């Protein structure tokens, strides 16, 4: 016989536990003290089971019957309702523990062991600004692909298409990590987000100047009214061809002026960073012209006691100049869209190739990867003496350009003196470079 609300309210304590039955396995258990609780009895794999559906009056008769019907529907599909409820409760618990923000911090901590500090800091800044404010408090179990697309869409709508691409890649890495580390997460909703990405415009490589344009640049640089160390830094880039990051991170100790060498640690070189943990990877050796060494001496003399880097940050002398300093100076000089700090490498490379220097020397000077994987780890320590001769000639040609003698500065090389095309490998330890003559 089916229970009624009246019968339930009138059920009193008798000092002995008893049960009032309803239909289809639902019953109301009354404790000796009068407490009332709902139970559902069912058979699973030939054995009778019982599961609680809550207490009365918190769960009314109608709600208890709905819960029973839900359990019966699970049984009809071959699912144990008690096990199903436990799994749902566990999922709720996991959802509260695994917010997107907590998973992100676990991923970035793990990921940080294999990436350089600058990249680690950039990822933190990007996610703190563009991702965590929108997804951080949500459980990673609740987030779906449209949620990720909306976050990326906000970045795309402000025109930061390159950054949007980076965020898509980082999200995919984060979800791959989460699939292994987060219990119950089964789908990588960050995969294939690039399929609907806003197309990026054609890549514009860093603009550079041809040799005939250098007199104007050198004149403008000489008259530059900004910080003296910025002016000297741009000249040093043009004289050496190093990357702007390698110059920014340069310390005074890296320069051995007695031997005319700039010795850049592998961890500071883009092409060597993935190998920097290997103890036998030599540094990147940059031969210095007399003009380049003169600039280094001037920068050293202008250094302050608290200064760590050759080019100090004016607001915080313990840090190096900011990434945008050199490009900002070029823009102020009138070279917006005409030249960048990285473009000075292209200027040097183009000029030296046109002058007639061997491409292998130029590539080694620019610390480009060698396609030969066997020797690729060591080419940064090769051709040191040949490159010394080349870079001194380049510096002298720049002096000619500054004097307006462009034709003389552009003169093509004759037959090079007899120098082996590929000398023997340089000693790697303890001195991974050849002895250079002092200037």
Rosetta blueprint (number, residue, H / E / L):
1 X L
2 X L
3 X L
4 X L
5 X H
6 X H
7 X H
8 X H
9 X H
10 X H
11 X L
12 X L
13 X L
14 X L
15 X L
16 X L
17 X L
18 X E
19 X E
20 X E
21 X E
22 X L
23 X L
24 X L
25 X L
26 X E
27 X E
28 X E
29 X E
30 X E
31 X L
32 X L
33 X L
34 X L
35 X L
36 X E
37 X E
38 X E
39 X E
40 X E
41 X E
42 X E
43 X E
44 X E
45 X L
46 X L
47 X E
48 X E
49 X E
50 X E
51 X E
52 X E
53 X E
54 X E
55 X E
56 X E
57 X L
58 X L
59 X L
60 X L
61 X H
62 X H
63 X H
64 X H
65 X H
66 X H
67 X H
68 X H
69 X H
70 X H
71 X H
72 X H
73 X H
74 X H
75 X H
76 X H
77 X L
78 X L
79 X L
80 X L
81 X H
82 X H
83 X H
84 X H
85 X H
86 X H
87 X H
88 X H
89 X H
90 X H
91 X H
92 X H
93 X H
94 X H
95 X H
96 X H
97 X H
98 X L
99 X E
100 X H
101 X H
102 X H
103 X H
104 X H
105 X H
106 X H
107 X H
108 X H
109 X H
110 X H
111 X H
112 X L
113 X L
114 X L
115 X L
116 X L
117 X H
118 X H
119 X H
120 X H
121 X H
122 X H
123 X H
124 X H
125 X H
126 X H
127 X H
128 X H
129 X H
130 X H
131 X L
132 X H
133 X H
134 X H
135 X H
136 X L
137 X L
138 X L
139 X E
140 X L
141 X L
142 X L
143 X L
144 X L
145 X H
146 X H
147 X H
148 X H
149 X H
150 X H
151 X H
152 X H
153 X H
154 X H
155 X H
156 X H
157 X H
158 X L
159 X L
160 X L
161 X H
162 X H
163 X H
164 X H
165 X H
166 X H
167 X H
168 X H
169 X H
170 X H
171 X H
172 X H
173 X H
174 X H
175 X H
176 X H
177 X H
178 X H
179 X H
180 X H
181 X H
182 X L
183 X L
184 X L
185 X L
186 X L
187 X L
188 X L
189 X L
190 X L
191 X L
192 X L
193 X H
194 X H
195 X H
196 X H
197 X L
198 X L
199 X L
200 X L
201 X L
202 X L
203 X L
204 X L
205 X L
206 X L
207 X L
208 X L
209 X L
210 X L
211 X H
212 X H
213 X H
214 X H
215 X H
216 X H
217 X H
218 X H
219 X H
220 X H
221 X H
222 X H
223 X L
224 X L
225 X L
226 X L
227 X L
228 X H
229 X H
230 X H
231 X H
232 X H
233 X H
234 X H
235 X H
236 X H
237 X H
238 X H
239 X H
240 X H
241 X L
242 X L
243 X L
244 X H
245 X H
246 X H
247 X H
248 X H
249 X L
250 X L
251 X L
252 X H
253 X H
254 X H
255 X E
256 X E
257 X L
258 X L
259 X L
260 X L
261 X E
262 X E
263 X E
264 X E
265 X L
266 X H
267 X H
268 X H
269 X L
270 X H
271 X H
272 X H
273 X H
274 X H
275 X H
276 X L
277 X L
278 X L
279 X L
280 X L
281 X L
282 X L
283 X L
284 X E
285 X E
286 X E
287 X E
288 X L
289 X L
290 X H
291 X H
292 X H
293 X H
294 X H
295 X H
296 X H
297 X H
298 X H
299 X H
300 X H
301 X H
302 X L
303 X L
304 X L
305 X L
306 X L
307 X L
308 X L
309 X L
310 X L
311 X L
312 X E
313 X L
314 X L
315 X L
316 X L
317 X L
318 X L
319 X L
320 X E
321 X L
322 X L
323 X L
324 X L
325 X H
326 X H
327 X H
328 X H
329 X H
330 X H
331 X H
332 X H
333 X L
334 X L
335 X L
336 X L
337 X L
338 X L
339 X L
340 X L
341 X L
342 X L
343 X H
344 X H
345 X H
346 X H
347 X H
348 X H
349 X H
350 X H
351 X H
352 X H
353 X H
354 X H
355 X H
356 X L
357 X L
358 X L
359 X H
360 X H
361 X H
362 X H
363 X H
364 X H
365 X H
366 X L
367 X L
368 X L
369 X L
370 X L
371 X L
372 X L
373 X L
374 X L
375 X L
376 X L
377 X L
378 X L
379 X H
380 X H
381 X H
382 X L
383 X L
384 X H
385 X H
386 X H
387 X H
388 X H
389 X H
390 X H
391 X H
392 X H
393 X H
394 X H
395 X H
396 X H
397 X H
398 X H
399 X H
400 X H
401 X H
402 X H
403 X L
404 X L
405 X L
406 X H
407 X H
408 X H
409 X H
410 X L
411 X L
412 X L
413 X L
414 X L
415 X L
416 X L
417 X L
418 X L
419 X L
420 X L
421 X L
422 X L
423 X L
424 X L
425 X L
426 X L
427 X L
428 X L
429 X L
430 X L
431 X L
432 X L
433 X L
434 X L
435 X L
436 X L
437 X L
438 X L
439 X L
